[in-house]
Amino acid sequence: MGSELRPAINESAWDQHRSWLTGWTGPSELEYKYLALEPEFIAILQHGHFSFPSPPAQPSKHQALCTYQRTIDKMGFKTLAYLATLALSASAAVIDPANLEKRASCPSYTIINTRGTGEPQGESSGFRTMNNNVQRQLSGGKIYNTVYAAGFSQNSAAGTQDIINKVQSTLRTNPNECFILEGYSQGAAATVDALPQLTGASFDAVKGVFLIGDPDHKSGLACNVDNNGGTTTRNVNGLSAFGSRGIPSNWISKTKDVCIFGDGVCDTTHGYGINAQHLQYPRDTPTQNLGTKFITQQLS
């Protein structure tokens, strides 16, 4: 931490008003940041002229904050920012500056949505519910619908290139943009094929990958889950698994490859081809809840 935010203070005076209040063992960077904005308060701490009431035997955090606020208000100081810091730090779940920064790490994000075979150009039905949920919970989001034919020929190369182009072109104008990649069926295959080509800044910008009914689903990967987040489809292969490079190892930790048990596109052990299970994802509540939770966590 820079010296400009670390004033020389009388530690005894500091401890008098701080230690009994929250049990802290030392001033945090966030505390110093706000204290640096209060020169009158710093002067008192530096000279040790801080008058504070004796603490009650077992003060609650609420009582302590109220007592502290009344004392400071009588002294006539501008303490709103500092009291806000104390209130955060004294809460049951302590929030440190690193976590605050993490929560603000994706103020702007784009969900790249790649539809399955036969779906019309636009947002895939497989992700519509979860994406609505995510955008209600996290502001700053946009949906980009991958442009490609999604035809029955299963030639998804144009979709793969469009995903890559969208990430790279966006980062040229907004290097802080975050991305989530989504793919359903053929769209999942197009997304998987894009992953090896998203490197460096592009890799860092993609915070998560959520696939459903993936024909490239490869047995044994840690990212393989069923629609309940379980392992019933971890060790099965999809229709195209043996002809695909699959999900690169460096992408596994930020990917969910969701396959419903018996989906004949991603689970050829228990089903074959486009069947009822493969068409279940859009209306499947567990899938939509799993996607909502995963995406919001990855963007937070």
C-alpha positions as a LaTeX table, in Angstrom:
\begin{tabular}{lrrr}
\hline
Residue & $x$ (\AA) & $y$ (\AA) & $z$ (\AA) \\
\hline
Met1 & 0.00 & 0.00 & 0.00 \\
Gly2 & 1.32 & 3.48 & $-0.88$ \\
Ser3 & 2.62 & 5.75 & 1.88 \\
Glu4 & 0.16 & 8.45 & 0.82 \\
Leu5 & $-2.66$ & 6.39 & 2.35 \\
Arg6 & $-0.79$ & 5.36 & 5.52 \\
Pro7 & $-0.60$ & 8.33 & 7.94 \\
Ala8 & 1.56 & 8.13 & 11.03 \\
Ile9 & $-0.90$ & 7.73 & 13.89 \\
Asn10 & $-0.77$ & 7.27 & 17.61 \\
Glu11 & $-1.42$ & 3.54 & 17.86 \\
Ser12 & $-2.70$ & 3.81 & 21.42 \\
Ala13 & $-5.33$ & 6.34 & 20.37 \\
Trp14 & $-6.21$ & 4.22 & 17.39 \\
Asp15 & $-6.69$ & 1.12 & 19.53 \\
Gln16 & $-8.81$ & 3.03 & 22.04 \\
His17 & $-11.63$ & 3.63 & 19.58 \\
Arg18 & $-11.10$ & 0.61 & 17.33 \\
Ser19 & $-10.15$ & $-2.62$ & 19.08 \\
Trp20 & $-13.13$ & $-2.95$ & 21.40 \\
Leu21 & $-15.50$ & $-2.00$ & 18.61 \\
Thr22 & $-14.77$ & $-4.82$ & 16.18 \\
Gly23 & $-11.84$ & $-6.81$ & 17.49 \\
Trp24 & $-9.57$ & $-5.72$ & 14.64 \\
Thr25 & $-5.84$ & $-6.27$ & 15.03 \\
Gly26 & $-4.69$ & $-3.61$ & 12.62 \\
Pro27 & $-6.00$ & $-0.90$ & 10.29 \\
Ser28 & $-6.95$ & $-2.24$ & 6.89 \\
Glu29 & $-6.14$ & $-0.58$ & 3.59 \\
Leu30 & $-9.78$ & 0.32 & 3.16 \\
Glu31 & $-9.85$ & 2.00 & 6.58 \\
Tyr32 & $-6.74$ & 4.03 & 5.77 \\
Lys33 & $-8.24$ & 5.03 & 2.44 \\
Tyr34 & $-11.25$ & 6.62 & 4.11 \\
Leu35 & $-9.29$ & 8.05 & 7.04 \\
Ala36 & $-6.95$ & 9.77 & 4.61 \\
Leu37 & $-9.98$ & 11.77 & 3.47 \\
Glu38 & $-10.62$ & 13.03 & 7.03 \\
Pro39 & $-7.69$ & 15.31 & 8.02 \\
Glu40 & $-9.31$ & 16.43 & 11.26 \\
Phe41 & $-9.78$ & 12.86 & 12.37 \\
Ile42 & $-6.19$ & 12.00 & 11.44 \\
Ala43 & $-4.93$ & 14.92 & 13.51 \\
Ile44 & $-6.67$ & 13.60 & 16.60 \\
Leu45 & $-5.27$ & 10.11 & 16.07 \\
Gln46 & $-1.78$ & 11.47 & 15.47 \\
His47 & $-1.74$ & 13.47 & 18.70 \\
Gly48 & $-3.54$ & 10.93 & 20.84 \\
His49 & $-6.26$ & 13.35 & 21.97 \\
Phe50 & $-9.14$ & 11.04 & 21.26 \\
Ser51 & $-11.80$ & 10.95 & 23.98 \\
Phe52 & $-13.98$ & 7.88 & 23.85 \\
Pro53 & $-16.43$ & 6.37 & 26.34 \\
Ser54 & $-15.45$ & 3.20 & 28.15 \\
Pro55 & $-16.84$ & 0.18 & 26.35 \\
Pro56 & $-19.71$ & $-1.74$ & 27.89 \\
Ala57 & $-18.91$ & $-5.18$ & 29.23 \\
Gln58 & $-20.15$ & $-7.01$ & 26.16 \\
Pro59 & $-21.22$ & $-4.48$ & 23.53 \\
Ser60 & $-23.07$ & $-5.71$ & 20.50 \\
Lys61 & $-21.74$ & $-4.51$ & 17.19 \\
His62 & $-24.92$ & $-2.52$ & 16.68 \\
Gln63 & $-24.51$ & $-0.81$ & 20.08 \\
Ala64 & $-20.88$ & $-0.10$ & 19.36 \\
Leu65 & $-21.62$ & 1.52 & 16.02 \\
Cys66 & $-24.40$ & 3.65 & 17.51 \\
Thr67 & $-22.17$ & 4.79 & 20.39 \\
Tyr68 & $-19.36$ & 5.54 & 17.99 \\
Gln69 & $-21.60$ & 7.55 & 15.68 \\
Arg70 & $-23.03$ & 9.63 & 18.55 \\
Thr71 & $-19.54$ & 10.40 & 19.84 \\
Ile72 & $-18.21$ & 11.46 & 16.45 \\
Asp73 & $-21.33$ & 13.50 & 15.65 \\
Lys74 & $-20.83$ & 15.49 & 18.86 \\
Met75 & $-17.32$ & 16.30 & 17.70 \\
Gly76 & $-18.75$ & 17.69 & 14.44 \\
Phe77 & $-16.68$ & 15.70 & 11.96 \\
Lys78 & $-17.66$ & 14.52 & 8.49 \\
Thr79 & $-17.64$ & 10.79 & 9.08 \\
Leu80 & $-20.15$ & 9.28 & 6.69 \\
Ala81 & $-17.58$ & 7.49 & 4.55 \\
Tyr82 & $-15.65$ & 6.20 & 7.54 \\
Leu83 & $-18.78$ & 4.98 & 9.35 \\
Ala84 & $-19.80$ & 3.16 & 6.18 \\
Thr85 & $-16.45$ & 1.39 & 6.25 \\
Leu86 & $-16.95$ & 0.43 & 9.90 \\
Ala87 & $-20.44$ & $-0.85$ & 9.21 \\
Leu88 & $-19.14$ & $-3.08$ & 6.44 \\
Ser89 & $-16.23$ & $-4.38$ & 8.47 \\
Ala90 & $-18.36$ & $-5.02$ & 11.56 \\
Ser91 & $-20.97$ & $-7.08$ & 9.74 \\
Ala92 & $-21.28$ & $-10.78$ & 10.40 \\
Ala93 & $-19.65$ & $-11.62$ & 7.08 \\
Val94 & $-16.57$ & $-9.40$ & 6.90 \\
Ile95 & $-15.99$ & $-7.94$ & 3.44 \\
Asp96 & $-12.39$ & $-7.14$ & 2.59 \\
Pro97 & $-11.25$ & $-4.82$ & $-0.24$ \\
Ala98 & $-10.22$ & $-7.73$ & $-2.46$ \\
Asn99 & $-13.75$ & $-9.14$ & $-2.40$ \\
Leu100 & $-15.23$ & $-5.72$ & $-3.12$ \\
Glu101 & $-13.01$ & $-5.43$ & $-6.16$ \\
Lys102 & $-14.01$ & $-8.91$ & $-7.29$ \\
Arg103 & $-17.69$ & $-8.05$ & $-7.09$ \\
Ala104 & $-17.07$ & $-5.10$ & $-9.38$ \\
Ser105 & $-14.79$ & $-7.02$ & $-11.76$ \\
Cys106 & $-17.46$ & $-7.37$ & $-14.51$ \\
Pro107 & $-19.53$ & $-4.18$ & $-14.59$ \\
Ser108 & $-20.02$ & $-4.81$ & $-18.32$ \\
Tyr109 & $-20.45$ & $-8.27$ & $-19.80$ \\
Thr110 & $-21.61$ & $-9.98$ & $-22.97$ \\
Ile111 & $-23.24$ & $-13.40$ & $-23.13$ \\
Ile112 & $-22.44$ & $-15.00$ & $-26.48$ \\
Asn113 & $-25.32$ & $-17.33$ & $-27.22$ \\
Thr114 & $-24.91$ & $-20.00$ & $-29.90$ \\
Arg115 & $-28.09$ & $-21.83$ & $-30.87$ \\
Gly116 & $-28.63$ & $-25.45$ & $-31.85$ \\
Thr117 & $-29.52$ & $-27.14$ & $-35.11$ \\
Gly118 & $-32.72$ & $-25.87$ & $-36.68$ \\
Glu119 & $-33.24$ & $-22.98$ & $-34.27$ \\
Pro120 & $-33.89$ & $-19.67$ & $-36.08$ \\
Gln121 & $-31.29$ & $-16.92$ & $-35.93$ \\
Gly122 & $-31.52$ & $-15.27$ & $-32.52$ \\
Glu123 & $-31.29$ & $-16.36$ & $-28.91$ \\
Ser124 & $-31.38$ & $-20.09$ & $-28.29$ \\
Ser125 & $-34.41$ & $-21.34$ & $-26.38$ \\
Gly126 & $-32.04$ & $-23.35$ & $-24.22$ \\
Phe127 & $-30.70$ & $-20.26$ & $-22.44$ \\
Arg128 & $-33.51$ & $-17.72$ & $-22.53$ \\
Thr129 & $-34.74$ & $-18.28$ & $-18.97$ \\
Met130 & $-31.31$ & $-18.36$ & $-17.33$ \\
Asn131 & $-30.18$ & $-15.29$ & $-19.26$ \\
Asn132 & $-33.23$ & $-13.36$ & $-18.13$ \\
Asn133 & $-32.45$ & $-14.40$ & $-14.56$ \\
Val134 & $-28.81$ & $-13.34$ & $-14.86$ \\
Gln135 & $-29.65$ & $-9.94$ & $-16.32$ \\
Arg136 & $-32.13$ & $-9.29$ & $-13.53$ \\
Gln137 & $-29.45$ & $-10.06$ & $-10.95$ \\
Leu138 & $-26.44$ & $-8.43$ & $-12.61$ \\
Ser139 & $-26.63$ & $-5.11$ & $-14.44$ \\
Gly140 & $-24.49$ & $-4.24$ & $-17.44$ \\
Gly141 & $-25.27$ & $-7.36$ & $-19.46$ \\
Lys142 & $-25.85$ & $-7.80$ & $-23.18$ \\
Ile143 & $-26.80$ & $-10.83$ & $-25.27$ \\
Tyr144 & $-25.02$ & $-11.51$ & $-28.54$ \\
Asn145 & $-26.53$ & $-14.19$ & $-30.75$ \\
Thr146 & $-23.90$ & $-15.96$ & $-32.83$ \\
Val147 & $-24.49$ & $-15.57$ & $-36.55$ \\
Tyr148 & $-24.32$ & $-18.85$ & $-38.46$ \\
Ala149 & $-26.65$ & $-21.21$ & $-40.32$ \\
Ala150 & $-27.12$ & $-23.87$ & $-37.60$ \\
Gly151 & $-28.13$ & $-26.18$ & $-40.43$ \\
Phe152 & $-28.57$ & $-29.94$ & $-40.48$ \\
Ser153 & $-25.22$ & $-30.34$ & $-42.26$ \\
Gln154 & $-23.58$ & $-29.71$ & $-38.86$ \\
Asn155 & $-21.03$ & $-27.36$ & $-40.43$ \\
Ser156 & $-20.55$ & $-24.92$ & $-37.56$ \\
Ala157 & $-17.22$ & $-23.38$ & $-38.63$ \\
Ala158 & $-18.86$ & $-20.02$ & $-39.37$ \\
Gly159 & $-20.32$ & $-19.98$ & $-35.87$ \\
Thr160 & $-16.94$ & $-20.73$ & $-34.34$ \\
Gln161 & $-15.34$ & $-17.86$ & $-36.24$ \\
Asp162 & $-18.15$ & $-15.48$ & $-35.30$ \\
Ile163 & $-17.62$ & $-16.26$ & $-31.60$ \\
Ile164 & $-13.90$ & $-15.57$ & $-31.90$ \\
Asn165 & $-14.47$ & $-12.36$ & $-33.88$ \\
Lys166 & $-17.01$ & $-11.07$ & $-31.36$ \\
Val167 & $-14.68$ & $-11.54$ & $-28.39$ \\
Gln168 & $-11.64$ & $-10.06$ & $-30.11$ \\
Ser169 & $-13.40$ & $-7.10$ & $-31.74$ \\
Thr170 & $-15.14$ & $-6.16$ & $-28.49$ \\
Leu171 & $-11.88$ & $-6.26$ & $-26.53$ \\
Arg172 & $-10.28$ & $-3.87$ & $-29.00$ \\
Thr173 & $-12.78$ & $-1.17$ & $-28.04$ \\
Asn174 & $-13.49$ & $-2.27$ & $-24.46$ \\
Pro175 & $-10.56$ & $-4.21$ & $-22.96$ \\
Asn176 & $-12.44$ & $-4.64$ & $-19.66$ \\
Glu177 & $-15.44$ & $-6.45$ & $-21.13$ \\
Cys178 & $-16.28$ & $-9.87$ & $-19.66$ \\
Phe179 & $-17.82$ & $-12.73$ & $-21.60$ \\
Ile180 & $-19.88$ & $-15.85$ & $-21.00$ \\
Leu181 & $-20.02$ & $-18.39$ & $-23.83$ \\
Glu182 & $-23.14$ & $-20.53$ & $-24.21$ \\
Gly183 & $-23.85$ & $-23.29$ & $-26.70$ \\
Tyr184 & $-26.72$ & $-25.72$ & $-27.26$ \\
Ser185 & $-26.19$ & $-28.90$ & $-29.32$ \\
Gln186 & $-24.45$ & $-27.84$ & $-32.57$ \\
Gly187 & $-23.92$ & $-24.48$ & $-30.91$ \\
Ala188 & $-22.03$ & $-26.24$ & $-28.12$ \\
Ala189 & $-19.74$ & $-27.85$ & $-30.70$ \\
Ala190 & $-19.14$ & $-24.46$ & $-32.34$ \\
Thr191 & $-18.26$ & $-23.02$ & $-28.94$ \\
Val192 & $-15.89$ & $-25.86$ & $-28.02$ \\
Asp193 & $-14.07$ & $-25.40$ & $-31.33$ \\
Ala194 & $-13.56$ & $-21.71$ & $-30.53$ \\
Leu195 & $-11.88$ & $-22.30$ & $-27.17$ \\
Pro196 & $-8.34$ & $-23.21$ & $-28.38$ \\
Gln197 & $-8.27$ & $-20.01$ & $-30.43$ \\
Leu198 & $-9.23$ & $-17.74$ & $-27.53$ \\
Thr199 & $-5.87$ & $-17.11$ & $-25.89$ \\
Gly200 & $-4.18$ & $-14.37$ & $-23.89$ \\
Ala201 & $-6.51$ & $-11.45$ & $-23.17$ \\
Ser202 & $-9.39$ & $-13.28$ & $-24.86$ \\
Phe203 & $-8.99$ & $-16.28$ & $-22.56$ \\
Asp204 & $-8.89$ & $-14.02$ & $-19.50$ \\
Ala205 & $-11.97$ & $-12.09$ & $-20.61$ \\
Val206 & $-14.13$ & $-15.20$ & $-20.94$ \\
Lys207 & $-15.26$ & $-15.87$ & $-17.38$ \\
Gly208 & $-17.33$ & $-18.97$ & $-18.03$ \\
Val209 & $-18.58$ & $-21.46$ & $-20.62$ \\
Phe210 & $-21.98$ & $-23.14$ & $-20.25$ \\
Leu211 & $-22.82$ & $-25.95$ & $-22.67$ \\
Ile212 & $-25.96$ & $-28.09$ & $-22.97$ \\
Gly213 & $-26.51$ & $-31.19$ & $-25.10$ \\
Asp214 & $-22.92$ & $-31.03$ & $-26.34$ \\
Pro215 & $-22.12$ & $-33.58$ & $-29.09$ \\
Asp216 & $-18.40$ & $-33.11$ & $-28.26$ \\
His217 & $-18.99$ & $-34.17$ & $-24.63$ \\
Lys218 & $-15.93$ & $-36.25$ & $-23.63$ \\
Ser219 & $-15.96$ & $-38.83$ & $-20.87$ \\
Gly220 & $-14.18$ & $-38.20$ & $-17.58$ \\
Leu221 & $-13.81$ & $-34.41$ & $-17.58$ \\
Ala222 & $-14.32$ & $-32.57$ & $-14.29$ \\
Cys223 & $-16.61$ & $-30.07$ & $-16.01$ \\
Asn224 & $-19.09$ & $-32.79$ & $-16.99$ \\
Val225 & $-22.32$ & $-32.56$ & $-15.00$ \\
Asp226 & $-25.92$ & $-33.62$ & $-15.38$ \\
Asn227 & $-28.78$ & $-31.13$ & $-15.11$ \\
Asn228 & $-28.73$ & $-31.40$ & $-11.31$ \\
Gly229 & $-25.00$ & $-30.68$ & $-11.13$ \\
Gly230 & $-24.36$ & $-34.37$ & $-10.44$ \\
Thr231 & $-22.10$ & $-36.99$ & $-11.99$ \\
Thr232 & $-24.51$ & $-39.36$ & $-13.75$ \\
Thr233 & $-23.18$ & $-38.25$ & $-17.16$ \\
Arg234 & $-19.56$ & $-37.56$ & $-16.24$ \\
Asn235 & $-18.24$ & $-40.71$ & $-17.87$ \\
Val236 & $-20.20$ & $-40.76$ & $-21.13$ \\
Asn237 & $-19.35$ & $-39.58$ & $-24.63$ \\
Gly238 & $-21.28$ & $-37.51$ & $-27.14$ \\
Leu239 & $-21.95$ & $-38.29$ & $-30.79$ \\
Ser240 & $-18.88$ & $-36.37$ & $-32.00$ \\
Ala241 & $-16.56$ & $-36.99$ & $-29.06$ \\
Phe242 & $-14.12$ & $-39.21$ & $-30.91$ \\
Gly243 & $-13.70$ & $-36.77$ & $-33.78$ \\
Ser244 & $-13.29$ & $-33.67$ & $-31.60$ \\
Arg245 & $-10.38$ & $-32.28$ & $-29.63$ \\
Gly246 & $-12.88$ & $-31.49$ & $-26.90$ \\
Ile247 & $-12.60$ & $-28.87$ & $-24.18$ \\
Pro248 & $-8.95$ & $-27.81$ & $-23.68$ \\
Ser249 & $-7.53$ & $-28.60$ & $-20.24$ \\
Asn250 & $-7.03$ & $-24.92$ & $-19.34$ \\
Trp251 & $-10.74$ & $-24.25$ & $-19.94$ \\
Ile252 & $-12.16$ & $-27.06$ & $-17.80$ \\
Ser253 & $-12.14$ & $-25.11$ & $-14.52$ \\
Lys254 & $-14.43$ & $-22.41$ & $-15.96$ \\
Thr255 & $-16.75$ & $-24.66$ & $-17.94$ \\
Lys256 & $-19.97$ & $-26.55$ & $-17.23$ \\
Asp257 & $-20.71$ & $-29.21$ & $-19.87$ \\
Val258 & $-24.28$ & $-30.15$ & $-18.95$ \\
Cys259 & $-25.73$ & $-33.41$ & $-20.24$ \\
Ile260 & $-29.08$ & $-34.79$ & $-19.13$ \\
Phe261 & $-28.95$ & $-38.55$ & $-18.51$ \\
Gly262 & $-30.14$ & $-40.30$ & $-21.67$ \\
Asp263 & $-29.67$ & $-37.31$ & $-24.00$ \\
Gly264 & $-28.63$ & $-39.18$ & $-27.13$ \\
Val265 & $-26.50$ & $-36.30$ & $-28.44$ \\
Cys266 & $-24.18$ & $-35.98$ & $-25.42$ \\
Asp267 & $-24.82$ & $-39.36$ & $-23.72$ \\
Thr268 & $-24.61$ & $-42.14$ & $-26.29$ \\
Thr269 & $-24.34$ & $-44.73$ & $-23.51$ \\
His270 & $-27.96$ & $-44.28$ & $-22.48$ \\
Gly271 & $-29.57$ & $-42.72$ & $-25.55$ \\
Tyr272 & $-29.03$ & $-41.99$ & $-29.22$ \\
Gly273 & $-29.68$ & $-38.97$ & $-31.37$ \\
Ile274 & $-32.09$ & $-36.11$ & $-30.90$ \\
Asn275 & $-34.57$ & $-37.49$ & $-28.40$ \\
Ala276 & $-36.88$ & $-36.14$ & $-25.68$ \\
Gln277 & $-34.02$ & $-35.62$ & $-23.24$ \\
His278 & $-32.08$ & $-33.57$ & $-25.79$ \\
Leu279 & $-35.07$ & $-31.27$ & $-26.24$ \\
Gln280 & $-35.68$ & $-30.96$ & $-22.50$ \\
Tyr281 & $-33.17$ & $-28.19$ & $-21.60$ \\
Pro282 & $-35.26$ & $-25.07$ & $-22.41$ \\
Arg283 & $-38.07$ & $-26.05$ & $-20.05$ \\
Asp284 & $-35.95$ & $-27.94$ & $-17.50$ \\
Thr285 & $-35.92$ & $-25.99$ & $-14.23$ \\
Pro286 & $-32.78$ & $-27.67$ & $-12.82$ \\
Thr287 & $-30.82$ & $-26.78$ & $-15.97$ \\
Gln288 & $-31.99$ & $-23.17$ & $-15.90$ \\
Asn289 & $-31.23$ & $-22.83$ & $-12.19$ \\
Leu290 & $-27.80$ & $-24.42$ & $-12.64$ \\
Gly291 & $-27.00$ & $-22.02$ & $-15.47$ \\
Thr292 & $-28.20$ & $-18.98$ & $-13.55$ \\
Lys293 & $-26.09$ & $-19.86$ & $-10.52$ \\
Phe294 & $-22.97$ & $-20.70$ & $-12.53$ \\
Ile295 & $-23.05$ & $-17.60$ & $-14.71$ \\
Thr296 & $-23.71$ & $-15.16$ & $-11.86$ \\
Gln297 & $-20.88$ & $-16.71$ & $-9.86$ \\
Gln298 & $-18.46$ & $-16.49$ & $-12.77$ \\
Leu299 & $-19.28$ & $-12.83$ & $-13.37$ \\
Ser300 & $-19.11$ & $-11.82$ & $-9.69$ \\
\hline
\end{tabular}
